[in-house]
Amino acid sequence: MSPFKSSLYWRVLISFCAANLLALALGIFLTQSFIEYSTAVEINWSNLAQGADQAYERGGSTALTEWSLQQRREGIEATLFENGQSLSPIRMPSSMQASLPSWLEEKRDMVLQPWPNLYLAIQQVQGSDGHVRQLVALSRTHSRLRQQTRQTIFLAIQGGLSLLFIGFVGWWVARSVAKPVEAISKATRRMAAGELSARVEGQGRRAPEELTQLASDFDAMAERIEALVAHDRSVLQDLSHELRSPLARLHLILDLAQRSGTPEEASRYFLQAEQEISRLDDMTGEMLALSRLEGGIPGVNREPVDVTALLGESVRRAGLEAKERNITLELIESAPAVVSGNELLLERAFDNLIANAIKFSPRGGRVELKAQAVGSRVDVSVRDNGPGVPETELGSLFRPLFRGSNAARADGHGLGLAIVQRVVKAHGGDIQAANVEGGGLRVSLQLPLAPDEG
């Protein structure tokens, strides 16, 4: 992500710019006030007039001009007038030049303030030659300060204020960043110590947008990790419980085989052992498939899949098993419905749904299957006419290794519907199970159609 698109970057930039502008404005004001009111070196206008007259008598206009340049470097614009005429150049606003003759005609000492922060002094001085001349001087302060001194004072005040304001802004930015970072760090250490319920929550929410998003992402990650660990523990506990029974039976069968008196008797026990091993192999394979689905592997290799055609293939594959139990598979034909997904995973889900429906249907029963596009999704339903599921158990039907009270009549590990749910969720869909009036269970799933099919 580009830093220029970050709100934190712009907040910091604007804050520092505002601090510098405020420091500049306040520095100018304080410098001017300091020069104006805090300097003890007052200008002596009378001595200034005497100095100008001495320079003029010593070297004429040339010496007076040099004297004026020296005063200009110290912040004073000054020269001598005689008979209303300037004896050396002076820089003065045009509005003052228009009023100056009337002020000179008064022939008296005066200090005027025609504009704020601008002083005009007129002083009478009599030279050694008996001529009366008049000093005209302009200054922005009552104090005599060299220009270099003014600049030094200004830079000192400006530098001090800049450091003060930038320090404050830096503290404020660091505080707004450090608190949520510390909250995230504490939550991370708690999680590393095994406390999976650790969350940043409100401690990281009062922060810049990027850190707030980071805190939110951390909480989402922590919640997901806690859920996965809890799920894995639950599955592990259930699996260990489920494996105990077939392993115990296998141990007993092998023990009986060892004690068999004839090869024929031992052969029967070995056949039973082979069935138990096959059962364990099936359970392990389904648990592996469930684990892969939990790990998010289906997020890759998506392709257009015709759900209607795929369901028809699953029905044809299950035909032999259904025929053995005299069960009719009735597929209601409908138009093609294409989704974006993984064909192998969807095929496994449909196979599990059909196998589950056949398993719980009575001999001579019927299983109805249907797939049709509705709006931007495709609805797939599989209905059997078995005993159904108690209403109190419907919410647990998709839990791994859950077997309801009606499952005693059929073989299985309680993993088929759990795998179906993971496949549907991985494809952005949803699944429900409900008892049907008149008997039986209907499992319905919805999958989003491919973008060009909706």
HELIX and SHEET records of a PDB file:
HELIX    1   1 PRO A    3  LYS A    5  5                                   3    
HELIX    2   2 SER A    7  SER A   33  1                                  27    
HELIX    3   3 PHE A   34  SER A   38  3                                   5    
HELIX    4   4 TRP A   45  ARG A   73  1                                  29    
HELIX    5   5 SER A   94  GLU A  105  1                                  12    
HELIX    6   6 GLN A  147  ALA A  192  1                                  46    
HELIX    7   7 GLU A  201  GLY A  204  5                                   4    
HELIX    8   8 GLU A  209  GLN A  258  1                                  50    
HELIX    9   9 PRO A  263  GLU A  294  1                                  32    
HELIX   10  10 ILE A  297  GLY A  299  5                                   3    
HELIX   11  11 VAL A  307  ARG A  317  1                                  11    
HELIX   12  12 GLY A  319  GLU A  324  1                                   6    
HELIX   13  13 GLU A  343  PHE A  360  1                                  18    
HELIX   14  14 GLU A  391  SER A  396  5                                   6    
HELIX   15  15 ALA A  407  ARG A  409  5                                   3    
HELIX   16  16 GLY A  416  ALA A  426  1                                  11    
SHEET    1   A 5 GLN A  85  SER A  86  0                                        
SHEET    2   A 5 ILE A  76  GLU A  82 -1                                        
SHEET    3   A 5 VAL A 132  SER A 139 -1                                        
SHEET    4   A 5 LEU A 118  GLN A 126 -1                                        
SHEET    5   A 5 MET A 110  TRP A 115 -1                                        
SHEET    1   B 2 GLU A 303  ASP A 306  0                                        
SHEET    2   B 2 VAL A 338  GLY A 341 -1                                        
SHEET    1   C 5 THR A 328  ILE A 332  0                                        
SHEET    2   C 5 ARG A 366  VAL A 374  1                                        
SHEET    3   C 5 ARG A 377  ARG A 383 -1                                        
SHEET    4   C 5 LEU A 441  PRO A 448 -1                                        
SHEET    5   C 5 ASP A 430  ASN A 435 -1                                        
END                                                                             
